Amino acid sequence: MKKYILMLFSVVSFLLVNAQRHPARDTTRHWDTSFTSINESAAKLIHAPVLTSTSQQHQIIARQQFCFDIMMEVELNFGRISRYVAVFINTTDGYIGYTPPTAGGSINIVMPEIESFVFTIMSYKLGNIYMYHNQKASRGDGIDHLITTSNTDQHDYQEMNNLTAAPLNRKTERRSYVYGTMNAQAYKRSDEPTIWFINTADYRSILPPALTVQKILGAFGVGVIQTDFGSFILCERTNGTSYTKITNIERCHVCFDPSGFKMTEADFYTKQTADIRAEREKINRDQAEAQRAESCVSERMQQINYRREMLQVQEDNLLKAQSGNLIQDNNAQKGMLGMMDYNAAVHSSILATKTTICNIEYGIGHRQANEPDNGAAERLSCQQQILSNLMITEGQMQAIDARYNTGSAMDLVRRNAEKARIYSRVMQAAGCN
């Protein structure tokens, strides 16, 4: 279940992806750093057909073939730490792919056959965000090829871009990029601290006093922008001590075919629906059996009723989890996280333990005087200790709820992480011989 909770954050943390298990940057690849090659690549990006297209149809399908004709190497700097990422761009349809940020150089090859493969693809305007990744097969040898969509295949991510929200005003600072082949002018909005460094198609040209950005094609705050004065390369974005900047750009022909990848969320929802149906049938059978039991009918029925109540909550959470994209929609996030309810698991264990204690006590009370004890007293003592531990754990869970009570997705994650540790510890100590 934990891996499905992690689906919530696999895409939203664009800059926090850690891929230390990936191969290092492809040192056999030769980056053409000549002035001519870089400027030809920049010109191709500036004249990207998607920037002048009037089409509003920019959705991508998770299992379609993707091909890219421009690749940028981008440095992501977080104060003292730098990471590097390769950004692949399709200039016609506008979709973008990127490999995980790594130290020492970007992963500028797409290798879906290796176990550590991770590749994220976003549609133009970011409506669809799909993360392709591998993991060891759940059964047997081999690799599972997975797609995490965060529901953006059904519910578009709503782009929030402060670059297009207000005009940019020219500043005096200029900087050089990509081995000195590009000179860029600083621009910023009057109402926020971010500075953008913009390069013209002719690097000697002086940009206008103000620009209004209409479209952007890129990732991590760099790429190409269309403005009211034409299209320009956006070389760097700075904010305080952090920045992202283009360190190289080249034409390429890279294709990726994910047709054999499995849809993680879709498979999860299908399985959970089947599990809920099966559990409902089992509850009905267990209820009929409990009502015929010779002892502890009240305790058994409390278990049955609570299971039925929690199953309905589970079904409601499953519907919520599918109601929006898991990156932005708080209701969908709560639904997904609610699929693992540690409070319910602990209370279910409490009710089950009470039933077990009742059955042991019933057996002791109906044992004939000459019958052996068969360890009933020890089992009863053990179950009573388990019950005591579970009651303490339930109190700890309630204290965690009170501590993380804002209702935000991050509070829900922190809450579940703490509960998972406590629950795992108490379950490991819950056995009786």
N, C-alpha and C positions, 0 to 999 in steps of 0.2 A: 504493500500500500504506500510505503514511503516514497517510492520512485514516482508515483502519480502525483503526490503532493509537490514534489520538486518540479513537476511540469509547469507550475505557476510561475516559476522564476527563471527558467532556463533561457527565455528570450528577453525578458524585461531587463535583465542585467547585461546590457550590450557591452559595457566597458569592463565588466568584472569576470568575464569568461577566462578560466585558467586552463591552459592546455599543456602543462609541462610534460605529459606523456606523448605529445605529438613529436614527430621528427623535427629536427631543426630546419631552418630555412634551407631551401634547395640551393646548395652552394654550387651545384653544377650548372644552374641556370645562369645565363649571361644577360645581365641588364644592360641594354644599350643606353649609355649615358651621354651620347653625343648630342650636341645642340640641335642638329637637324632632326634626329629621331624623336627627341622629347617634344620639340615644337610641333612636329607632325602629329604626335599622339595627342598633344593638347588641342590642336586644331580639330582633330576628329571628335574630341570630347565637347568642345565648344559648339560644334555644329551637330550635336546629337539630335536626330530626327524627333525624338520624343518631346524635346523642348518647344518645337514649333507645331507639334501635332495638336489638333483640336479635339481628338478623341478623348472621351472620359472613361473608356473601358480599359482599366489597367489591372484588373484582377489576374492573378496567376493561380494555376492549379497545382496542388502539392506534388503530383506525380508526373507533371509534364517534363519534357526535356528543356534544359536551360543552357543557353550559349552566351558567351560574353566576348566582347571585342575590345575592351579597354581594361587594364589592370593598374591600380594605383597602390603604391606602398605608403602606408600612413603610420606616423609615430604618434602614440598616445602617451602623453607625459602627465603624471600625477604628482607634481612637485619634484621629488627626488627619484621617482621610479618611472622608467620608460618601458613601454611595450610596443610591439610592432604588429600590424595587421595588413593583410593583402585584401584589397577591395576590388571585386570584379564587377564590371558594369556592362549591361546590354543597352547600347545607346539608342536602339530603335524602340524597344518596348519598355525601357526604363527600369527594369528590375535589377537588383543589386545583390551580390553574394559576398560574404566575407568569412575568412578563416578566423579561429580564435586568436586573440592577442597573445604574443609570446615574447620572451626576452631574447635579445641577440639577433633579431631579424624575423621577418614575417614568413609564414608558411604560404608560399606563393605557388603551390601546386594543389590540385584537388585529387585526393586519393581515397575514394570510397571503399576500397578493398581492405584497408587496414583497420584494426580494431579501434584505434584511438581517433578515428575520423569524426570531425565535427565541422559542419558547414551551414551557415545561416543565410537564407535568401529572403529578401523583402521585395514586395511589389513597389512600383513607382507610387509615391505618396504614402507608402508604408501600410496600406490597408491589410495586406496579408503578410505574415511573418512566420516562416517555417524554419525550424532547426532540424537538420539531418544529422544523425549521430549513430554510432555503432556501440554495441556492448556484447559481452560474451553471451552466447545462446543460453537461454534459461533451461533448456534441456539438451544434453549431449554436447558435442563439440561444435565448433563453428561460431559464427557471428550473427547477431540479430541486427538488421538494418531498420532503423526507426525514424519516424517523422514526428516531431512535437510541433503542433500548430497553435497551441494555446487558444483553440477555438477560433482563430482568425480566419480560418477557411469558411466559417459560417457567420461570424460577426466581425466586421472590419475593425482593425485598430484605428482609432481616431487620432490623426497626426496633430501634434501641437508644436508649431514651428515659430519661434520668436524672430527668426530671420525675416519672415515675410510680413510680420505684424506691424512694422512701422518703418519709415525711411531710414537709410543709413547715411550718416554724414561723414565726409572725408576729413581725415586727420593728416598731420604732417609726416608721420613715420612711414618709412618704406623698408621692406626687408627683401632678401634674396632667397630663392628656393630652388630645389632640384639641381644641385651642382652649379648654381649660379646662372641657370638658363632662364629663370623667371624672376622678375622684380614685381613686388606687390605693394599696393597702397593700403594703409590702415583706414578702416571705416568703423563707425560704431553708432548705435542708437543713442539718443540723448537721455533715455530713461533707464538704461541698464548697462552694466560694466563690460559686457562681452565686446571684444575687438575682433574684427574680421579683416583678413589681409587678402586683397583682391588683385588679380593679375589680368591685364588686358591681352587680347590676341596679339597686339603689337606691344611688346614689353616696354617700349620707349614712350608710349602714349601716356598722357596725363588724364586720369579719370575725372568725371564731373564732380562738382561739390556735393551732390547728393544722389543716391541711388535708391530706387524702390524695387526690391526683389519680388519677382512674380512666381518663379519656379526654381526648384533646386533638384539636382540629380547628384546624389552622392551619399556618403555615410560619415558618421562621427564628426559632422560639422564641416567637412571639406568636400570638394567636387566641382561641379559647374553650376552656375546660376544664370537664369534669364532675368534681365532687368528692363526697366523702361529705356535704358540706353544700349541694350544688346546683351549678349552672352559673355560671361567672364569666368575664369578659373578662380575658385575660392581656395586659396592655398593654405590658410591657417585660421583657426579659431582659438582665441585665448580668453581665459577667465581666471583672474588672480594668478596663482602660480601654476595652474594647469593649462595645457594646450594640446591641440591635435593639429598636425600639419602633414602635407604631402611631401614625401621625400623622394619619390620616383613615380614615373608614369610611363606606360608603354602600351602599344597596341598588342593584342593577343587574339588567339582563337582557342577558347577553353569551353568545353561542353560537359555537362553533368546530367546523367540520366537516372532519376530516382524511382523509376517505375517499379522496382522490386522492393522498395521500402514499405514498412508497415505503418499504418496510421495509429499512433499511440493512443490519443484521446478517443478516437472512434472505437478502437478495440476495447478500451477500458469501459466505455459507456455500455457497449453491447454485453460485455461480461458481467458488469454490475447489474444490469437489467435482468439477465438470466439468473444470477445469484439471488436477487431479491425474490424473484418468482419461486425459485426452489426453496428458499427459506420460509416463504409464506406457506407453502405446502407442508413443509416439515413442522411448522408451528401448529398447523391444523391437526396433524397426526399426533403430535406430542400432547395437545390439549385433550384429545379423545382418550389418550392413554392416562393422562394425569387424572382425569375425572373418574377413571375406573380403578385408580390406585387404592390399596388398602390402608395407606398411611400418608400423612403429610400432604393432603390434597390442597390445603390452603397455601402452603409454601410453594408447591408445584405450580399452582395457578398464578401466584404472584410472579413467578418466573415467566410463565407463558404470556401474561398480560403485558409485562414490561418488554419482552421480546417483540411482541406485536406493535407496541407503541414505538419502540426504537426502529423497527423496520419501516414504519410510516415516515419517521424522521429521515431515515436513510433514503427513502424513495423521493422525498421532497428535496433533499440535498442534491440528489442526482439530477433532478430537473433544474435546480438552481445552477448547478455547475455547467450546464449546457446553455444557459440563458444569455450569456454574453462572452466576450473574450476575456481570458484569464489574466491578461496583462493589466487591464484598466477597470474592468467591471467588478466592483466590490462585492456585489451579490453573488456573482459566479465564483469569485475567490472563496467566499464564505461557504458556498455549497460544496466546493471541492475539498476544502479543509475539513468541513463537517462530516465528510465521508469516513474520516477516522476520528471517532469520538471516544477519547480515553475515559471521560467521565462515565459514559454509558457502559464501556467495557468493564470498568471497576465495579459499578453498581450491579451489573449482570453477574459478576463473580461473587459479589456479596450475597445476592439472592440464591445463587447456585450453592454456595457454601452453607447457607442457612438450611437449604433443603437437605444437603448431605448430613448436617448435624442432626436435623430432625429424624432422618432415617436411621442414623446410628443410635440415637436415643430410643427410638421406637424398638429397634432390635434388642437393645439392652433391657428395656422394660418388659419385653415379651419373651426373654430368654428363660428357659426352664432352670430350676434351681441346680440340677445336676449337669447342665450343659456347660462346656468350656467357654471362656470369655473370648478366645480367638483374637485377642488384641483390641477389642472394641474400645476399651477405656483409653488406650494410647491413641487410637485413631480419632476418638472424640476430642481428646486434648489437643492433638495436632490441628484438627479442623477449627477448633475454637481459637487457636493462636493465629491461624490463617485469617479467620474472620476479623480478629482484632487488628492485624496488619492491614487488611483491606479497608477497614473503617478509618484507620489513620491516613491511609493513602487517599481515600475519598476527601478527607479534610484538606490534605495537601493540594489536591486538584482544585478544590474550591478556592483556596488561597491564591493559587496561580491565576485563576479566572479574575479574582479581584485585583491582582497586580497588573494584569494586561487587559484592561477593560475599555480601551478606546474604540474597539470594533474595527480597527484598521487591519489590512492584510498582514502587515509586518508583525503586529501584535498577535494576530492569530498564529502566525508561523512560530514566533517565540514561545507562545503558550503551548503549542503542540510539541515543540522540541523538548521543553522542560517536562511535560507530562510523559512523553515517550521514554525519557530516561528513568523517571520514577516508576512507570508502569513495568518497564523491562526488569527493573531491579526487584520489584515485589513479585512478579510472576516467576522469576528464577528461584525465589525462596519459598514458593507456594506448594511444593510437593510434600506428600505424606506417604510413608511406606505402608 
